[in-house]
Amino acid sequence: MNVEFIKALNDLEKEKHISKDEIIEAIETALVLAYKKNYGAYQNVRVVVDNENGEIAVLMRKDVVEEVMDEMMEVSIEEALSYDSRYQIGDVIEYQVEPRDFGRIAAQTAKQVVVQKIREAERGNAYDDFVNKQGEIVSARVERISNQTVFLTIGDTDGILSASEQVPGERLKVNEDIKVYVMDVKRTTRGPQIFLSRSHPGLVKKLFELEVPEIADGTVEIMGIAREAGSRTKLAVMSHDENVDPVGACVGNRGSRVQNVVDELFGEKIDIIVWNDDPEILIKNVLSPAKVEEVYISIEDKAATVVVPEHQLSLAIGREGQNVRLAARVSGWKIDIKSREQLEESDFDFESFEDVDEESEEIE
């Protein structure tokens, strides 16, 4: 090693943010192991690397004793005094040794250590980058598919899209570029392990943030989102500016904004609903496109019984209950849907619920 090597370490410290002192310390430790491997496994050797000129010194340590029992570990007091009259029994004396071919071994070892430190630094930097991206979306490329698990690359980093986080019916292809939601990041010896999702509701939310400036700047806020990936999403939005229509902002001119999101989700249907703090209005909105006649509210249970026309019953419930299920999740209310006839034939406890329509008429 030489001055050029130390200069290279200085450059690494600046470019990769790897401490030069840490590298030198690691090289010294590795050289001790290399020495013991090639010249004998003695525990009394240390290696010192000069951080200014790169010169290496191999120092063998010996204990000063009255009677030498092990010449590799001990030196007599008489011999020690011949070097320096201040030595006493119990002191440690160090000799510089120059093993044959150690320079070649040192160069190889130092190279290995530096490469390893660079890899560790890059892994650490990648981990730090992605930890800060949890809950965000990133662009990724499909690298390979194995046993229903999709492996993606995000720049120089690998990500995992497990079968449970994929969208049912979505067929991804190798080398295809897609957007994914960063769920979790874990540190491993091989670098960060990034767990990704295509089915998380957060993916839809973040896609709208990218497409709709009014959401990005806070003018329009997403108040609730419920998703059955690959099929349908309900998104409830409200505007903090009375001059901005939240649904119109999300839909965009001729539906361009929402269409971009739909295209990214390979045709998933998206219902955009106006949020309202009034539970009656909110529940009517989230059950769209069905028309609601009456809403009975139980504030204590946060439950609602909704009356719809007979011919609207299947529309309100949706196929396999999807519409009412998503409506309940996006609003945060338990919702039971009945026709007028079903309500009258049931043992519905009117006293436990408030007819919001009647209450509103009384206030008027």
BANU-164574 format. One record per residue: x, y, z of N, C-alpha, C, O in turn; residue in one letter. Coordinates in steps of 0.001 Angstrom, whole numbers, padded with zeros to 6 digits, always signed. Each point is the difference from the previous one (the first is absolute). Layout:
BEGIN
XYZXYZXYZXYZa ...
This chain:
BEGIN
+000848-001205+000000-000848+001205+000000+000876+001244+000000+001155-000040+000422m -001709+001132-000894+000789+001213-000145-000903+001232+000092-001173-000080+000363n +001781+001236-000712-000725+001271+000097-001217+000008-000931-001049+000542+000348v +001200-001157-001554-001129-000048-000944-001192-000747+000609-001157+000368-000201e +001476-001422+000945-001063-000774+000643-000735+000854+001040-001229-000027+000072f +001977+000773+000720-000612+000874+001004-000841+001074-000675-001064+000369+000497i +001554+000138-001649-000780+001003-000746-001318-000613-000481-001047+000648+000039k +001110-001903-000492-001218-000674-000452-000993-000151+001155-001208+000128-000196a +001716-000399+001394-000865-000107+001170-000638+001355+000327-001166+000066+000389l +001933+000999-000548-000536+001348+000235-001134+000309-000986-001014+000597+000365n +001210-001020-001626-001039+000215-001016-001261-000803+000338-001121+000487-000149d +001329-001726+000608-001137-000827+000401-000777+000641+001139-001230-000041+000034l +001961+000628+000888-000647+000629+001150-000911+001128-000453-001076+000206+000562e +001514+000526-001588-000798+001110-000496-001171-000470-000851-001113+000507+000140k +001358-001476-001024-001018-000420-000967-001018-000966+000584-001199+000109-000256e +001697-001064+001050-000878-001047+000534-000358+000201+001465-000780-000760+000574k +001361+001793+000021-000238+000274+001423+000411-001180+000887-000681-000351+000964h +001828-000249-001328+000558-001090+000798+001202+000556+000758+000909+000559-000612i -000894-000704+001912+001075+000530+000820+001335-000656-000352+000123-001224+000012s +000880+002059-000327+001334-000536-000305+000576-000720+001209+000634-001045-000141k -000851+001595+001322+000521-000631+001212-000629-001380+000220+000670-000931+000445d -001959+000812-000762-000666-001305+000136+000593-001012-000973+000200-001161+000356e +000081+001598-001586+000588-000910-000982+001379-000448+000451+000324-001186-000061i +000491+002133+000516+001358-000348+000444-000059-000955+001189+000767-000960+000069i -001669+001221+000856-000150-000898+001155-000403-001402-000462+000503-000995+000521e -001412+000917-001502-000420-001301-000527+001151-000690-000728+000152-001218+000095a +000656+001985-000817+001159-000570-000686+000994-000555+001018+000524-001100-000175i -000271+001847+001216+000928-000473+001041-000472-001309+000614+000794-000919+000202e -002083+000835+000093-000559-001232+000572+000139-001160-000984+000373-001109+000382t -000680+001379-001661+000088-001043-001020+001443-000445-000213+000258-001179-000241a +000676+002114+000327+001409-000354-000189+000520-000867+001149+000827-000887-000212l -001307+001142+001409+000376-000863+001132-000457-001427-000264+000755-000949+000211v -001985+000802-000670-000517-001332-000317+000795-000640-001137+000292-001195+000040l +000059+001994-001061+000786-000510-001127+001385-000443+000460+000513-001023-000452a +000082+001792+001342+001329-000356+000520-000068-001336+000740+000828-000885-000220y -001817+000751+001095-000123-001224+000785-000268-001210-000886+000464-001105+000281k -001221+001327-001357-000315-001091-000908+001244-000460-000759+000170-001193-000252k +000695+002135-000111+001144-000325-000847+001313-000206+000757+000914-000658-000498n -000827+001231+001717+001289-000047+000694-000084-000559+001418+000979+000049+000746y -002123-000572-000377-000121-000580+001335-001054+000703+000827-000096+001227-000010g -000684-002002+000717-001148+000549+000735+000392+000501+001380-000516-000482+001008a +001416+001437-000961+000403+000568+001285-000905+001179+000344-000398+000764-000879y +000084-000626+002135-000928+001029+000444+000709+001305+000361-000629+000923+000518q +001956-000838-000792+000769+001161+000455+000461+000882-001160+001087+000575+000040n -001933-000476-001080+000355+000810-001158-001059+001068-000213-001194-000266+000136v +001626+001464-000468-000929+001039-000441+000586+000696-001219+001215+000039-000189r -002103+000508-000633+000430+000662-001229-000426+001457+000065-001122+000314+000398v +002022+000566-000789-000289+001434+000004+000183+000540-001418+001039-000207-000626v -002078+000913+000124+000070+000637-001311+000076+001505+000213-000867+000587+000648v +001892+000024-001188+000159+001454+000111-001026+000680-000901+000006-000204-001214d -000896+001020+001810-001071+000609-000805+000456+001208-000811-000815+000664-000640n +002096-000381+000664+000528+001095-000815+000731-000515-001240-000177+000528-001098e +001011-001579+001284+000779-000488-001135-000317-001439-000397+000538-000502-000987n -001411-000168+001749-000415-001348-000355+000980-001096+000362-000234-001161-000334g +001330+001496+001013+000973-001028+000374-000563-000920+001082-000752+000421+000879e +001148-001705-000980-000506-001010+000930+001118-000458+000918+001115-000262-000451i -001410+000167+001723+000942-000546+000979-000648-001187+000689-001105+000100+000532a +001822-001248-000550-000465-001186+000719+000790-000075+001303+001224-000134-000023v -001902+000219+001134+000657+000058+001313-000313-001259+000799-001162-000354+000204l +002214-000306+000240-000160-001174+000851+000213+000422+001442+001018+000601+000344m -001985-000920+000485+000048+000400+001405+000490-001174+000860-000414-001144-000189r +001316+001465+001147+000478-001022+000934-000019+000562+001420+000228+001189+000223k -000505-002072+000722+000001+000388+001409+001422-000118+000554+000718-000959-000282d -000342+001936+001060+001320-000026+000657-000112-000851+001266-000767+000310+000912v +001567-001411-000881-000069-000927+001138+001397-000274+000544+001012+000337-000615v -000994-000950+001767+001294-000345+000603+000574-001246-000662+001202-000081-000252e -002078-000897-000030+000455-001232-000642-000924-000288-001182-001215-000102+000166e +001793-000027-001355-000770-000204-001224-000453-001455-000108+000813-000923+000036v -002139+000737-000171-000573-001324-000188-000467-000202-001443-000056-001129-000488m -000278+002226-000186-000471-000053-001387+000641+001150-000753-000345+001163+000210d +001283-001496-001094+000767+001036-000692-000861+000847-000943+000378+001123-000336e -001523-001645-000090-000867+000769-000889-000855+001008+000744-000520+000950-000586m +000383-001170+001881-000872+000858+000787+000738+000816+001055-000541+000969+000532m +001782-001364-000230+000698+000619+001137+001431+000369-000370+000597-000562-000918e -000062+001538+001678+001395+000410-000146+000570+000193+001397-000689+000477+000901v +001952-000851-000729+000605+000112+001339+000252+001453+000351+000136+000854-000877s -000076-000591+002161+000262+001365+000468+001372+000472-000449+000204+001182-000276i +000743-002127+000203+001358+000364-000432-000010+000512-001433+000615+001021-000305e -001328-001746-000586-000038+000430-001398-000752+001317-000135+000393+000862-000786e -001475-000700+001549-000779+001235-000066+000836+001196+000429-000071+001071-000601a +000862-001268+001646+000845+001105+000488+001067+000388-001010+000492+001129+000009l -000131-002075-000888+001000+000334-001024-000571+000964-001042+000744+000688-000698s -002079-000649+000605-000661+000964-000897-000258+001323+000704+000168+001071-000584y -000575-001155+001831-000354+001210+000740+000116-000304+001489-000582-000960+000504d +001335+001785+000174+000275-000251+001430-001226+000210+000887+000038-000307+001192s -001124+000826-001765-001190+000274+000816-000966-001177+000090-000955+000051+000775r +001184-001111-001552-000910-001153+000031+000019-000695+001350+001039-000109+000652y -002205-000355-000254-000133-000769+001240-000798-001268-000282-000684-000109-001017q +000785-000850+001941-000789-001225-000130-001492+000370+000020-000455+000774+000842i -000281-001348-001787-001436+000303-000121-000301+000975-001120-001151+000134-000417g +002195+000563-000084-000211+000912-001129-000204-000796-001291+000220-001211-000042d -000644+001917-001007-000168-000610-001324+000959+000689-000949+000089+001227-000039v +000624-002035-000725+000920+000558-000994-000488-000410-001388-000465-001124-000185i +000567+002019-000783-000457-000287-001352+001172+000033-000976+000843+000896+000045e -000808-001908-000940+001008-000069-001041-000684+000157-001346-001070-000564-000228y +001680+001325-000657-000544+000062-001357+000580-001155-000793+001215-000192-000052q -002110-000580-000570+000444-001131-000815-000403+000240-001445-000954+000728-000273v +001685-001344-000653-000275+000162-001427-000108-001369-000650+000971-000510-000559e -002170-000087+000637-000187-001329-000593+000184+000049-001516-000366+000984-000643p +000928-002039+000082+000213-000083-001440-001345-000046-000731-000916-000697+000438r +000792+001423-001533-001208+000047-000836-001211+000615+000710-001120-000091-000502d +001336+000717+001667-001152+000545+000702-000587+001209-000738-001184+000305+000146f +002011+000377-000933-000497+001143-000756-001075-000395-000996-000995+000708-000153g +001185-001834-000528-000999-000497-000960-001283-000395+000726-001101+000318-000449r +001253-001015+001573-001161-000411+000794-000750+001223+000510-001231+000037+000007i +002000+000963+000421-000614+001220+000530-000817+000721-001069-001096+000487+000275a +001634-000421-001496-000694+000685-001083-001318-000708-000332-001030+000648-000182a +001072-001986+000105-001219-000761-000290-001035+000178+001106-001187+000193-000264q +001658-000263+001501-000907+000134+001147-000637+001381+000039-001203+000137+000219t +002031+000889-000435-000519+001367+000023-001057+000201-001074-001012+000659+000240a +001241-001225-001430-000977+000119-001091-001326-000650+000386-001070+000566-000228k +001152-001762+000816-001213-000702+000419-000782+000802+001041-001226+000090-000061q +001952+000487+001011-000646+000777+001060-000697+001228-000583-001135+000309+000363v +001817+000385-001265-000570+001213-000590-001254-000335-000807-001008+000700+000099v +001066-001766-000895-001159-000413-000786-001171-000332+000925-001140+000386-000256v +001446-001115+001344-001047-000363+000950-000607+001241+000654-001218+000088+000158q +002059+000861+000218-000492+001228+000637-000864+000814-000962-000997+000596+000408k +001379-000573-001680-000797+000723-000993-001369-000647-000132-001020+000686-000057i +001007-002021+000007-001279-000709-000097-000877+000281+001217-001197+000254-000132r +001802-000301+001312-000759+000258+001221-000565+001412-000001-001144+000225+000395e +001969+000735-000851-000454+001393-000032-001156+000174-000976-000980+000684+000295a +001107-001317-001471-001068+000111-001002-001290-000629+000511-001089+000532-000216e +001222-001682+000904-001185-000640+000572-000628+000888+001071-001219+000153+000078r +002098+000428+000747-000508+000888+001053-000699+001216-000566-001043+000420+000502g +001628+000152-001565-000615+001170-000634-001331-000367-000649-000965+000761+000067n +000926-001948-000702-001249-000452-000628-001073-000216+001055-001164+000345-000207a +001559-000916+001336-000967-000221+001083-000555+001333+000493-001210+000156+000165y +002109+000807+000071-000437+001318+000476-000950+000661-000992-000990+000621+000387d +001311-000765-001687-000854+000594-001024-001405-000581+000038-000985+000736-000055d +000895-002060+000148-001306-000646-000090-000779+000039+001298-001230-000053-000020f +001917+000144+001150-000719+000175+001264-000824+001279-000066-001126+000056+000494v +001702+000967-001111-000707+001279-000138-001105-000048-001058-000804+000927-000108n +000769-002014-000674-001022-000123-001045-001138-000925+000405-000890-000274-000806k +000907-000210+002045-001121-000814+000462-001290+000811-000090-000044+001158+000415q -001002-001774-000961-001258+000715-000177-000032+000837-001262-000948+000753-000222g +001981-000873-000615+000036+000734-001262-000104-000996-001150+000030-001211+000217e -000152+001722-001438+000051-000882-001161+001276+000271-000780+000499+001125-000031i +000021-002172-000599+001214+000103-000808-000222-000748-001309-000858-000878-000094v +001633+001235-000897-000030-000724-001268+000967-001171+000086+001115+000139+000501s -001548-001283-000989+000824-001203+000074-000130-000779-001302-000967+000151-000747a +001965-000984+000501-000022-000855-001194-000054-001460+000425+000717-000422+000907r -001571-000338-001567-000112-001423+000310+001267-000706-000471+000312-000005-001191v +000414-000589+002134+001259-000676-000309-000236-001477-000305+000473-000520-001010e -001209-000145+001894-000319-001414-000225-001221-000383+000834-000368+000696+000946r -000242-001802-001313-001179-000509+000701+000271-001451+000369+000342-000815-000857i -000498+000499+002142+000289-001350+000478-001032-000418+001034-000153+000638+001041s -000558-001734-001351-000994-000544+000938-000961+001067+000522-000241+000108+001202n -000300+000675-002130-000985+001047+000298+000596+001231+000697-000705+000987+000212q +001978-001034+000141+000660+001179+000571+000681+000776-001123+000713-000572-000824t -000942+001874+000805+000599+000845-001034+001175+000760+000614-000143+000661+001029v +001302-000766-001675+001198+000715+000444+000213+001192-000935+000041-000145-001221f +000093+001323+001827+000121+001229-000776+001303+000704+000313+000615-000247+001038l -000195+001123-001933+001153+000849+000256-000461+001448+000036-000776+000453-000842t +001283+000264+001854-000282+001428+000151+001348+000685-000022+000656+000131+001033i -000241+000307-002212+001362+000501-000131+000963-001169+000131-000042-000941-000793g +000922+001003+001809+000960-001085+000246-000442-000901+001147+000771-000842+000460d -001999+001013+000002-000481-000734+001168-001126-000955-000386-000804+000283-000889t +000769-001417+001578-001007-001014-000288-001207+000147+000919+000128+000419+001151d -001288-000766-001668-001232+000038+000786-000791-001282-000198+000172-000705-000994g -001045+000410+001957-000796-001226-000030-001485+000349-000026-000490+000761+000835i -000209-001327-001801-001453+000136-000097-000585-001398+000208-000063-000805-000929l -000360+000533+002159-000504-001337+000325-001365-000225-000635-000663+000945-000428s +000251-002206+000372-001287-000340-000621-001155+000705+000695-000960+000412-000651a +001048-000270+001984-001100+000619+000754-000124+001495-000264-001047+000582+000282s +002082+000051-000811-000024+001435-000272-000203+000310-001484+000086+001153-000422e -000352-002185-000350-000290+000201-001415-001505+000159-000211-000804-000367+000857q +000450+000907-001987-001407+000209-000334-000537-001248-000697+000577-000451-000990v -001675-000112+001496-000576-001182-000649-000278+000268-001476-000618+001003-000358p +001079-001906-000481-000241+000133-001431+001021+000851-000734+000007+000026-001231g +000857+000670+001961+001001+000845-000645+001179-000866-000439+000569-000725+000816e -000206+000790-002061+001087-000817-000538+001186+000902-000350-000025+000737-000986r +001040-000816+001804+001192+000819-000225+000982-000753-000894+000050-001230+000007l +000725+001987-000770+000963-000594-000928+001413+000462+000337+000203+001114+000484k +000765-001979-000744+001410+000336+000226+000367+001213-000851-000372+000096-001170v +001114+000831+001791+000447+001268-000615-001107+001051-000086+000201+001068-000580n -001360-001366+001152-001089+000978+000018+000235+001017+001122+000407-000371+001101e -000659+001634-001377+000138+001064+001004-001353+000263+000648-000994+000230-000689d +000964-000265+002002-001250+000224+000737+000278+000893+001212+001149+000195+000397i -002216+000334+000173+000119+000750+001252-000451-000902+001148-000985-000729-000110k +001731+000799+001211-000286-000851+001150+000051+000826+001278+000638+001051+000057v -001315-001543+000952-000082+000671+001297+001021-000638+000938+000046-001223+000136y +000773+002054+000511+001022-000512+000924-000646-000238+001366-000347+000946+000708v +000190-002225-000349-000647-000353+001255+000973-000022+001172-000275+000561+001061m +001431-001225-001266+000928-000198+001107+001408-000150-000553+000193-000441-001133d +000786+000814+001946+001410-000127-000373+000748-000606+001179-000083+000496+001123v +000819-001579-001393+000758-000653+001063+001462-000066-000387+000339-000211-001165k +000535+000394+002165+001443-000068-000235+000458-001456+000074-000317-000705+000958r +001062+000256-001968+000567-001348+000005+001481+000076-000353+000495+001053-000401t +000205-002165+000551+001439-000016-000308+000251+000190-001492+001094+000391-000406t -002105-000668-000405+000144+000166-001451-000563+001332-000491-000125+000222-001204r -000205+000643+002125-000559+001286-000374-001447+000105+000435-000530-000924+000617g -000119+002043-000931-001391+000175+000429-000930-000959-000725+000150-000247-001197p -001106-000285+001933-001039-000837-000596-001273+000839-000021-000511+000397+001048q +000003-000131-002252-001117+000927-000166-001257-000789-000364-000042-000712-001003i -000969+000858+001840-001258-000703-000219-000991+000961-000658-000298+001071+000529f -000198-001475-001682-000803+000877-000834-001426-000526-000139-000286-001159+000299l -000602+002043-000760-001398-000400-000172-000601+000677-001226+000303+001148-000324s -001172-001911-000347-000837+000557-001063-001459+000066+000438-000823+000634-000660r +000505-001293+001780-001396-000090+000433-000338+000950+001149-001171+000147+000350s +002165+000493+000234-000222+000882+001155-000806+001241-000418+000263+000570-001059h -001246-000142+001879-000753+001225-000322+000902+001220-000133-000311+000939-000733p +001436-000963+001454+000930+001127-000085+000533+000231-001396+000370+001124-000339g -000323-002172-000486+000460+000164-001383-000940+000922-000758+000452+000895-000714l -001749-001102+000862-000987+000844-000685+000092+001440+000515-000033+000955-000777v +000149-000821+002091+000091+001332+000602+001199+000765-000540-000120+001170-000365k +001279-001826+000312+001210+000666-000470-000050+000288-001499+000557+000997-000459k -001219-001864-000305-000148+000267-001437-000821+001266-000234+000305+000788-000895l -001356-000596+001710-000795+001224-000123+000813+001228+000431-000165+001082-000564f +001024-001245+001544+000850+001121+000411+000930+000418-001143+000295+001183-000167e +000166-002167-000621+000868+000306-001138-000775+000664-001135+000527+000878-000684l -001776-001297+000484-000784+000478-001134-000750+001296+000272-000269+000773-000920e -000071-000533+002188-000872+001141+000328+000774+001037+000822+000254-000223+001184v +000117+001330-001783+000756+001035+000730-000742+000506+001233+000620+000335+001009p -001959-000281-001092-000783+000503+001133+000112-000911+001220-000119+000465+001134e +000348-001766-001361+000238-000912+001127+001417+000193+000516+000230+000033+001209i +000713+000093-002126+001404+000171+000387+000216+001251+000839+000808-000002+000928a -001545+001091-001260+000212+001251+000752-000949+000148+001190+000064+001000+000714d -000940-001978-000491-000858+000012+001184-001342+000672-000188-000804+000039+000931g +000542+000493-002117-001306+000635-000245-001121-001036+000074-001060+000251+000574t +001311-001399-001157-000934-001132+000067+000632-001073+000870+001179-000322-000145v -001981-000229+001053+000518-001011+000927-000757-001314-000168-001226-000024-000113e +001983-001055+000099-000609-001334-000033-000368-000371+001431+000873-000161+000852i -002166+000028-000596-000495-000250+001357-000183-001483+000300+000040-000418+001158m -000239-000363-002195-000187-001431+000190+000222-000735-001294-000258+000519-001086g +000748-001755+001220+000222-000808-001190-000242-001460+000354+000453-000479+001039i -001164-000219-001903-000253-001432+000182+000220-000666-001346-000468+000480-001032a +001189-001596+001059+000385-000615-001266-000144-001507+000040+000366-000648+000979r -000902+000103-002049+000077-001426-000268+000798-000107-001292-000531+000135-001103e +001822-000382+001278+000971+000125-001084-000391-000813-001227-000395-001163+000087a +000521+001823-001232-000308-000642-001270-001450+000121-000395-000366-000301-001136g -000476+000745+002077-001431+000095-000284-000488+001434+000134-000407+000616-000985s +000447-000078+002219-000617+001311+000217+000600+000714+001199+000401-000630+000978r -000347+001945-001067+000446+000862+001093-001004+001115+000188-000498+000567-000973t +000200-000249+002223-000791+001195+000316+000922+000990+000701+000714-000339+000944k -000753+001570-001437+000869+001050+000509-000873+001179+000426-000734+000558-000815l +000813-000180+002090-000786+001130+000504+000911+001210+000157+001029-000069+000674a -001413+001177-001299+000849+001196+000004-000801+001225+000427-001220+000051-000160v +001929+000931+000705-000638+001272+000337+000930+001140-000375+001215-000178-000085m -001799+001357-000141+000784+001161-000391+000073+000998+001145-000986+000250+000692s +002178+000318-000506+000182+001057+000995-000169+001385-000628+000208+001024+000651h -000584-001018-001912-000247+001255-000717-001370-000124-000664-000201-000861-000856d -000733+001714+001248-001366-000103-000520-000071+000198-001508-000998-000354-000627e +002035+000909+000050+000017+000222-001450+000546-001207-000774+000018+000003-001231n +000420-001022+001954+000574-001181-000659-000914-001195+000216-000293-000370+001137v -000154-000228-002226-000824-001207+000052+000930-001204+000195+000793-000304-000891d -000873-000387+002035+000959-001088+000259-000118-001151-000988+001011-000561-000423p -002240+000205+000051-000174-001096-000953+000514+000411-001372+000690-000771-000667v -001028+001987+000246+000454+000492-001296+001521+000059-000085+000589-000318-001033g +000037+000728+002132+001465+000069+000022+000604-001388-000195+000998-000154-000703a -001607-000856+001328+000527-001365-000093-000273-000624-001363+000808-000771-000519c -001952+001114-000048-000356-000569-001304+000842+000628-001107+000481-000698-000893v -000306+002020+000954+000806+000686-000998-000771+000302-001268-001131-000450-000180g +001758+001219-000694-000620+000390-001263-000271-001243-000848+000915-000740-000361n -002194+000533+000053-000439-001156-000783+000436-001326+000653+000209-001003-000684r -000080+001023+001997+000330-001222+000728+001442-000434-000111+000326-001152+000288g +000558+002073-000709+001390-000376-000279+000762-000454+001249+000791-000941-000053s -001045+001633+001193+000767-000333+001203-000378-001365+000554+000866-000827+000282r -002147+000601-000131-000435-001291+000541+000331-001117-000985+000282-001123+000416v -000313+001411-001697+000306-001023-000998+001456-000442+000091+000312-001174-000199q +000578+002119+000500+001413-000355+000166+000192-000972+001161+000807-000926-000075n -001566+001155+001155+000071-000901+001151-000584-001366-000368+000573-001039+000329v -001711+001055-001009-000649-001252-000423+000938-000804-000905+000105-001219+000135v +000570+001904-001050+000924-000688-000911+001140-000654+000776+000396-001125-000306d +000129+001825+001305+001087-000562+000810-000472-001226+000776+000789-000898+000292e -002082+000865+000041-000579-001119+000753-000665-001014-000927-000783-000840+000444l +001103+000925-001738-000492-000952-001000-001523-000123+000007-000549-001101-000029f -000119+002256+000068-001446+000013-000185-000848-000105+001251-001215-000169-000102g +001811+000262+001275-000786-000061+001244-000992+001171+000060+000362+001140-000290e -001608-001429+000667-001022+001044+000084+000232+000870+001237+000369-000501+001062k -000588+001800-001213+000210+000928+001113-001220+000906+000145-000360+000716-000935i -000272-000748+002105-001102+000906+000326+000561+001138+000843+000606-000235+001045d -000808+001460-001498+000470+001172+000755-001215+000677+000615-000940+000365-000706i +000962-000201+002013-001163+000441+000780+000364+001248+000792+001139+000158+000440i -002112+000723-000264+000218+001181+000845-000196-000384+001465-001033-000550+000382v +002026+000846+000411-000084-000248+001451-000880+001064+000654-000009+001155-000424w -000727-001553+001457-000788+000967+000764-000007-000429+001452-000137-001186+000298n +000285+002142+000609+000003-000320+001432-001382-000388+000506-000123-000605+001064d -000913+000946-001813-001354-000413+000347-000146-001468-000395+000104-000324-001183d -000344-000578+002148-000034-001433-000320-001059-000379-001021+000216-000907-000803p -001366+001589+000819-001045-000321-000973+000482+000257-001419-000119-000854-000878e +000666+002045+000671+000467+000357-001338+001163-000900-000423+000072-000446-001145i +000837+000186+002093+001153-000849-000303-000451-001391-000434+000485-000527-001001l -001410-000067+001750-000455-001354-000317-000734-000037-001330+000141-000954-000765i -000929+001994+000485-000660+000070-001301+001040+000078-001121-000153-000622-001052k +001204+001389+001295+001042+000167-001019+000766-001301-000255+000243-000378-001146n +000134-000303+002245+000859-001182-000169-000754-001177-000615+000620-000915-000541v -001963+000931+000619-000789-001080-000604-000284+000254-001477-000647-000816-000656l +001124+001932+000133-000155+000294-001422+000547-001191-000805+001020-000576+000379s -001675+000202-001470-001023+000739-000757-001439-000263+000438-000931+000488-000641p +000728-001250+001722-001367-000266+000458-000627+001261+000598+000704+000840+000561a -002021-000711-000682-000739+001119+000581-000554-000402+001365-000596-001067+000143k +000793+001915+000845-000398-000310+001379-001254+000796+000361-000085+001197-000273v -000901-001882+000898-001227+000678+000427+000128+000547+001414-000301+001167+000247e +000749-002009+000683+000101+000412+001394+001245-000612+000639+000487-001053-000413e +000008+001752+001434+001152-000495+000751-000323+000081+001482-000313+001072+000517v +000392-002205+000163-000203-000048+001456+001381-000197+000654+000731-000944-000303y -000412+001879+001213+001339+000041+000572-000003-000410+001472-000867+000420+000766i +001849-001249-000374+000282-000271+001408+001403+000521+000280+001004-000639-000314s -000975+001835+000923+001290+000634+000263+000858-000855+000924+001205-000141-000207i -001844-000432+001234+000734-000785+000994+000710-001196-000633+001150-000292+000331e -001831-000390-001234+000578-001177-000654+000705+000344-001308+000613-000870-000619d -000692+002111+000199+000497+000455-001297-000503-000946-001102+000758-000501-000830k -002074+000290+000873-000646-000894-000949-001157+000727-000679-000607+000903+000576a +000316-001305-001787-001086+000629-000757-000827-001061-000706+000540-000955-000558a -001842+001129+000586-000902-000812-000809-000510+000893-001116-000540+001079+000245t +000716-001538-001460-000294+000828-001165-001153-000616-000786-000012-001200-000272v -000944+002030-000081-001156-000446-000775+000183+000460-001440+000233+001178-000270v -000343-002138-000651+000100+000322-001425-001220-000574-000709-000616-000930+000519v +000246+001450-001690-001111-000569-000760+000276-001464-000344+001153-000401-000153p -002193-000373+000037+000139-001439-000267+000878-000261-001216+000855-000885+000018e -001076+001668-001081+000744-000239-001238+001473+000438+000095+000801-000296-000887h -000456+001011+001983+001372+000459+000192+000767-000896+000988+001185+000221+000252q -001855-001211+000294+000582-000813+001067+001275-000717-000451+001025+000060+000679l -001095-000724-001807+001181-000739-000476+001135+000950-000382+001173-000330+000174s -001521+001509-000694+001013+000988-000356+000705+000529+001247+001220+000162+000011l -002000+000104+001040+000575+000521+001243+000912-001026+000667+001059+000340+000527a -001486-001592-000559+000812-001054+000621+001205-000331-000864+001096-000225+000512i -001301+000196-001809+001088-000321-000918+000194-001487-000159-000532-000798+000771g +001304+000432-001784+000263-001411-000247+000770-000616+001169+001073+000475+000370r -001626-001517+000191+000593-000690+001159+000222+000967+001169+000893-000195+000824e -001728+001244-000772+000070+000943+001121+001130+001002-000089+000310+000667+000988g +000314-000546-002149+001185+000842-000111-000278+001474+000246+000773+000664+000692q -001874-000131-001250-000254+001434+000119-000220+000422+001448+000575+000990+000452n -001400-001730+000273-000260+000372+001395+001230-000273+000868+000256+000715+000969v +000494-001743-001322+001223-000316+000759+001031+001128-000125+000579+000430+000998r -000357+000035-002208+000940+001113-000213-000536+001291+000608+000760+000798+000548l -002080-000596-000650-000616+001205+000567+000213+000060+001508+000304+001057+000553a -000465-002199+000102+000185-000052+001455+001453+000290+000363+000273+000721+000960a +000649-001278-001723+001423+000197+000320+000461+001423-000264+000766+000555+000788r -001211+000039-001868+000460+001351-000328-000603+001048+000936+000619+001029+000272v -001839-001300+000221-000667+000966+000884+000302-000225+001473-000057+000926+000810s +000383-002184-000472+000226-000331+001402-001274-000334+000760+000022-000119+001225g -001142-000033-001944-001292-000317+000617-000437-001413-000375+000235-000457-001118w -000882-000238+002079-000659-001263-000318-001280+000343-000759-000774+000854+000434k +000558-001510-001548-001157+000340-000849-000825-001247-000289+000512-001009-000484i -001792+001104+000789-000956-001070-000308-001014+000555-000995-000618+001035+000252d +000448-001710-001366-000877+000509-001060-001290-000822-000063+000030-001230-000015i -001152+001933-000019-001308-000647-000091-000897+000784-000956+000161+001202-000209k -001101-001933-000352-001066+000689-000731-001049+000431+001026+000053-000430+001152s -001005+001275-001560-001055+000450+000920-000799-001204+000516-000326-000063+001185r +000014-000873-002056-000777-001171+000393+000771-000851+001012-000574-000474+000981e +001873+000282-001221+000822-000790+000919+000076+000654+001367-000015-000681+001025q +000097+002000-001012+000088+000722+001273-001282-000173+000809+000040-000236+001208l -001172+000355-001890-001292-000110+000695-000255-001417+000494-000644-000181+001033e +001133-000824-001748-000203-001391+000403+000991-000449+001072-000220-001023+000649e +001284+001756-000458+001024-000376+000984-000388+000513+001382-000945+000774+000153s +001693-001221+000842-000219+000491+001371+000941+001161+000288+000612+000070+001066d -000505+000830-002018+000920+001135+000108-000352+000862+001214-001150+000400+000180f +002152-000125+000640-000180+000795+001216+000161+001479-000345+001108+000536+000020d -002237+000120-000340+000065+001400-000415+000519+000905+001107+000591+001045-000275f -000808-001441+001531+000421+000848+001125+001519+000076+000131+000529+000984+000516e +000185-002034-000988+001464-000020+000103+000656+000787-001120+001194+000294+000043s -002005+000046-001057+000543+000713-001151-000730+001327-000180-001157+000157+000390f +001851+000764-000976-000588+001298-000298-000283+000077-001485+000869-000301-000819e -002089+000707+000463-000307+000252-001408+000538+001387-000322-000605+001018+000335d +001734-001009-000980+000684+001272-000225-000839+000943-000840+000027+001213+000207v -000782-001771-001168-000844+000855-000849-001054+000716+000828-000207+001202-000168d -000476-001944+001081-001045+000586+000837+000595+001034+000937-000579+001061+000238e +001771-001402+000299+000634+000919+000954+000341+001308-000696-000135+001081+000573e +000577-001199-001818+000372+001208-000757-001235+000852-000269+000066+001228+000040s -001237-001911-000324-001226+000754-000293-000457+000753+001248-000476+001131-000096e +000625-001771+001295-000424+000660+001238+000833+001243+000265-000514+001024+000452e +001803-001127-000738+000885+001159+000223-000388+001140-000905+000022+001165+000399i -000386-001513-001650-000416+001045-000934-001284+000664+000489-000512+000909-000653e 
